[in-house]
Amino acid sequence: MSKETLLENYADVDQVSKRLGIHPESVRRLIRDGKLPAIKFGNKWLVEKSVLEQFASGYDGRPGNKATLF
């Protein structure tokens, strides 16, 4: 089983930032603050794509708007 096959259900910070329309550092902040669940794989943060879609459906990236998954 290849690395790509194992990780196809996960998005990295750059992919998440494009999906949410925010800066990659803002994605890292969401992860650090516990608002977006992620796992650390090596030196990369990975977000499960199903979790990302659930989060994105209720996320508003404009300043001052708060969003959490739970």
DRENPA-3360 file (N, C-alpha, C; in nm, 2 decimals, always signed):
BEGIN
1 = MSKETLLE = +0.08/-0.12/+0.00/+0.00/+0.00/+0.00/+0.09/+0.12/+0.00 ~ +0.06/+0.22/-0.09/+0.15/+0.33/-0.10/+0.11/+0.44/-0.01 ~ +0.20/+0.54/+0.01/+0.18/+0.65/+0.10/+0.05/+0.73/+0.05 ~ +0.04/+0.75/-0.08/-0.07/+0.83/-0.14/-0.20/+0.76/-0.10 ~ -0.21/+0.62/-0.11/-0.33/+0.55/-0.08/-0.37/+0.57/+0.06 ~ -0.27/+0.56/+0.15/-0.30/+0.58/+0.29/-0.35/+0.72/+0.33 ~ -0.30/+0.82/+0.26/-0.33/+0.96/+0.29/-0.44/+1.02/+0.21 ~ -0.50/+0.94/+0.12/-0.60/+1.00/+0.03/-0.72/+1.06/+0.10;
9 = NYADVDQV = -0.75/+1.01/+0.22/-0.86/+1.06/+0.30/-0.83/+1.18/+0.38 ~ -0.71/+1.24/+0.37/-0.66/+1.35/+0.45/-0.62/+1.47/+0.36 ~ -0.63/+1.59/+0.41/-0.59/+1.71/+0.35/-0.48/+1.77/+0.43 ~ -0.38/+1.83/+0.36/-0.28/+1.90/+0.44/-0.32/+2.05/+0.46 ~ -0.24/+2.12/+0.53/-0.27/+2.26/+0.56/-0.30/+2.34/+0.44 ~ -0.22/+2.33/+0.33/-0.24/+2.40/+0.21/-0.37/+2.37/+0.14 ~ -0.41/+2.25/+0.14/-0.54/+2.21/+0.08/-0.65/+2.26/+0.17 ~ -0.64/+2.25/+0.30/-0.74/+2.31/+0.39/-0.76/+2.46/+0.37;
17 = SKRLGIHP = -0.65/+2.53/+0.36/-0.65/+2.67/+0.34/-0.72/+2.71/+0.21 ~ -0.70/+2.64/+0.11/-0.77/+2.66/-0.02/-0.92/+2.64/-0.01 ~ -0.95/+2.53/+0.06/-1.09/+2.49/+0.08/-1.17/+2.59/+0.16 ~ -1.10/+2.65/+0.26/-1.17/+2.74/+0.35/-1.15/+2.89/+0.30 ~ -1.06/+2.91/+0.21/-1.03/+3.04/+0.16/-0.96/+3.13/+0.26 ~ -0.87/+3.07/+0.34/-0.80/+3.15/+0.44/-0.65/+3.12/+0.43 ~ -0.57/+3.19/+0.50/-0.42/+3.17/+0.50/-0.38/+3.04/+0.57 ~ -0.28/+2.98/+0.52/-0.23/+2.85/+0.59/-0.21/+2.87/+0.74;
25 = ESVRRLIR = -0.15/+2.99/+0.78/-0.13/+3.01/+0.92/-0.26/+3.02/+1.00 ~ -0.36/+3.06/+0.94/-0.49/+3.07/+1.00/-0.55/+2.92/+1.03 ~ -0.51/+2.83/+0.93/-0.55/+2.69/+0.95/-0.47/+2.64/+1.07 ~ -0.35/+2.66/+1.08/-0.27/+2.61/+1.19/-0.32/+2.67/+1.32 ~ -0.37/+2.79/+1.32/-0.42/+2.85/+1.44/-0.55/+2.78/+1.48 ~ -0.64/+2.75/+1.38/-0.76/+2.67/+1.41/-0.72/+2.54/+1.47 ~ -0.62/+2.47/+1.42/-0.58/+2.34/+1.47/-0.52/+2.36/+1.62 ~ -0.44/+2.46/+1.64/-0.38/+2.48/+1.77/-0.48/+2.51/+1.87;
33 = DGKLPAIK = -0.58/+2.59/+1.83/-0.69/+2.63/+1.93/-0.79/+2.52/+1.95 ~ -0.78/+2.40/+1.88/-0.87/+2.29/+1.90/-1.00/+2.30/+1.83 ~ -1.01/+2.40/+1.74/-1.14/+2.42/+1.67/-1.15/+2.33/+1.54 ~ -1.03/+2.29/+1.49/-1.03/+2.20/+1.38/-0.95/+2.08/+1.41 ~ -1.01/+1.96/+1.43/-0.93/+1.84/+1.46/-0.83/+1.80/+1.35 ~ -0.71/+1.77/+1.39/-0.61/+1.73/+1.30/-0.51/+1.63/+1.37 ~ -0.44/+1.56/+1.28/-0.33/+1.48/+1.34/-0.20/+1.53/+1.28 ~ -0.09/+1.50/+1.36/+0.04/+1.54/+1.31/+0.10/+1.41/+1.25;
41 = FGNKWLVE = +0.15/+1.42/+1.13/+0.21/+1.31/+1.06/+0.35/+1.36/+1.01 ~ +0.45/+1.32/+1.08/+0.58/+1.37/+1.06/+0.58/+1.52/+1.10 ~ +0.61/+1.61/+1.00/+0.61/+1.75/+1.04/+0.49/+1.82/+0.97 ~ +0.39/+1.74/+0.93/+0.27/+1.80/+0.86/+0.14/+1.77/+0.95 ~ +0.06/+1.87/+0.95/-0.08/+1.86/+1.00/-0.17/+1.81/+0.89 ~ -0.25/+1.71/+0.93/-0.34/+1.65/+0.83/-0.48/+1.65/+0.89 ~ -0.58/+1.69/+0.81/-0.72/+1.69/+0.85/-0.80/+1.59/+0.77 ~ -0.88/+1.51/+0.83/-0.96/+1.41/+0.76/-1.05/+1.49/+0.67;
49 = KSVLEQFA = -1.07/+1.45/+0.55/-1.15/+1.52/+0.45/-1.29/+1.53/+0.49 ~ -1.35/+1.43/+0.55/-1.49/+1.43/+0.59/-1.51/+1.53/+0.70 ~ -1.41/+1.54/+0.79/-1.41/+1.64/+0.90/-1.40/+1.78/+0.84 ~ -1.31/+1.80/+0.74/-1.30/+1.93/+0.68/-1.43/+1.97/+0.61 ~ -1.49/+1.88/+0.54/-1.62/+1.92/+0.48/-1.73/+1.96/+0.58 ~ -1.73/+1.89/+0.69/-1.83/+1.92/+0.80/-1.79/+2.06/+0.85 ~ -1.67/+2.08/+0.88/-1.62/+2.21/+0.93/-1.65/+2.33/+0.84 ~ -1.62/+2.30/+0.71/-1.63/+2.41/+0.61/-1.78/+2.45/+0.59;
57 = SGYDGRPG = -1.87/+2.35/+0.61/-2.01/+2.39/+0.59/-2.06/+2.49/+0.69 ~ -2.00/+2.51/+0.80/-2.04/+2.60/+0.90/-1.94/+2.71/+0.92 ~ -1.83/+2.72/+0.84/-1.72/+2.81/+0.87/-1.74/+2.94/+0.78 ~ -1.72/+3.05/+0.85/-1.72/+3.18/+0.78/-1.58/+3.24/+0.81 ~ -1.50/+3.25/+0.71/-1.36/+3.30/+0.72/-1.34/+3.45/+0.75 ~ -1.45/+3.52/+0.75/-1.43/+3.67/+0.77/-1.39/+3.69/+0.91 ~ -1.31/+3.80/+0.93/-1.26/+3.83/+1.07/-1.38/+3.85/+1.16 ~ -1.37/+3.80/+1.29/-1.47/+3.82/+1.39/-1.58/+3.72/+1.39;
65 = NKATLF = -1.58/+3.63/+1.29/-1.68/+3.52/+1.29/-1.62/+3.39/+1.35 ~ -1.68/+3.34/+1.45/-1.62/+3.22/+1.52/-1.69/+3.10/+1.46 ~ -1.61/+2.99/+1.45/-1.66/+2.86/+1.41/-1.58/+2.75/+1.48 ~ -1.66/+2.65/+1.52/-1.60/+2.53/+1.57/-1.67/+2.41/+1.52 ~ -1.61/+2.30/+1.52/-1.67/+2.18/+1.47/-1.78/+2.13/+1.57 ~ -1.76/+2.15/+1.70/-1.85/+2.09/+1.79/-1.93/+2.19/+1.86;
% end
